[in-house]
Amino acid sequence: MSALLAMSIDALRLGLPVEVISEIADRPPSRPLPRAPAHLAGLASLRGAPLPLVELGVLLGGRALPPGEGRAVIAELEDGLRAGFLVERVHGVAWGRPAGPGATPLADALRRVTRGEVEGPDGVLLELDPRALFEVSRAR
C-alpha cells in the first residue's frame, strides 16, 4: 500500500508520496520573479529560507489559483531540492493500492509526472512522481 497526500485542483485528484512532504502551509506571500515561466508563482520565504512556489495547476496544463488562495504542499527531495506546490485543497493522507498504469486518458503534461493511478477509499488518485515533478518544474 502507498501512503499519499491526497490533494486536488478543480476536479483533478492527485497524490504525492508522504515521504517527500515536509509540511503543508497556507499559501505564503511571495514575490514574482522577472521572466519566470507561468507555472512559477513566485519566491516566498518560509522560516527564513527561500521557497519557490509552483502553480501545480498551470504546470499540469490547467489554471492558476487566484492570488492568495490555496495551500502550499512543501516537498523536499533527498538531494535538497525543495519547492512549495500550490493546490486548491488538501484532503489528507490516503492509503491505496496501485490501480495499474491507468485507464484515465492523460494530457502530456500529466503523463510526464505521474506514476499511475492509485485506488484509495475515496476514489482514484493520480500518483505524482516527485522527481519528475521537480524536473518538469525546473525545465520550462
Solvent accessible surface area in square Angstrom, and as a share of the most:
residue,aa,sasa,rsa
1,M,140,0.63
2,S,31,0.20
3,A,18,0.14
4,L,1,0.01
5,L,7,0.04
6,A,3,0.03
7,M,0,0.00
8,S,9,0.05
9,I,7,0.04
10,D,82,0.42
11,A,100,0.77
12,L,52,0.26
13,R,68,0.25
14,L,0,0.00
15,G,0,0.00
16,L,1,0.00
17,P,5,0.03
18,V,50,0.29
19,E,136,0.61
20,V,18,0.11
21,I,33,0.17
22,S,68,0.44
23,E,49,0.22
24,I,63,0.32
25,A,19,0.15
26,D,106,0.55
27,R,44,0.16
28,P,16,0.10
29,P,125,0.79
30,S,42,0.27
31,R,185,0.67
32,P,114,0.72
33,L,64,0.32
34,P,108,0.68
35,R,234,0.85
36,A,33,0.26
37,P,48,0.30
38,A,86,0.67
39,H,4,0.02
40,L,42,0.21
41,A,28,0.22
42,G,0,0.00
43,L,65,0.32
44,A,5,0.04
45,S,76,0.49
46,L,22,0.11
47,R,186,0.68
48,G,72,0.69
49,A,39,0.31
50,P,95,0.60
51,L,0,0.00
52,P,43,0.27
53,L,0,0.00
54,V,5,0.03
55,E,7,0.03
56,L,0,0.00
57,G,5,0.05
58,V,30,0.18
59,L,1,0.00
60,L,11,0.05
61,G,65,0.63
62,G,52,0.50
63,R,96,0.35
64,A,52,0.40
65,L,12,0.06
66,P,57,0.36
67,P,126,0.79
68,G,65,0.62
69,E,96,0.43
70,G,23,0.22
71,R,85,0.31
72,A,0,0.00
73,V,0,0.00
74,I,1,0.00
75,A,1,0.01
76,E,71,0.32
77,L,11,0.05
78,E,154,0.69
79,D,90,0.47
80,G,48,0.46
81,L,44,0.22
82,R,61,0.22
83,A,4,0.03
84,G,0,0.00
85,F,1,0.00
86,L,0,0.00
87,V,0,0.00
88,E,63,0.28
89,R,143,0.52
90,V,38,0.22
91,H,70,0.31
92,G,28,0.27
93,V,83,0.48
94,A,14,0.11
95,W,144,0.50
96,G,2,0.02
97,R,148,0.54
98,P,102,0.64
99,A,45,0.35
100,G,33,0.32
101,P,130,0.82
102,G,34,0.33
103,A,99,0.77
104,T,69,0.40
105,P,127,0.80
106,L,33,0.16
107,A,62,0.48
108,D,93,0.48
109,A,14,0.11
110,L,16,0.08
111,R,132,0.48
112,R,121,0.44
113,V,0,0.00
114,T,24,0.14
115,R,135,0.49
116,G,11,0.11
117,E,15,0.07
118,V,3,0.02
119,E,98,0.44
120,G,15,0.14
121,P,108,0.68
122,D,119,0.62
123,G,32,0.31
124,V,65,0.38
125,L,2,0.01
126,L,11,0.06
127,E,20,0.09
128,L,0,0.00
129,D,36,0.19
130,P,6,0.04
131,R,82,0.30
132,A,19,0.15
133,L,1,0.01
134,F,7,0.03
135,E,100,0.45
136,V,21,0.12
137,S,15,0.09
138,R,165,0.60
139,A,86,0.67
140,R,119,0.44
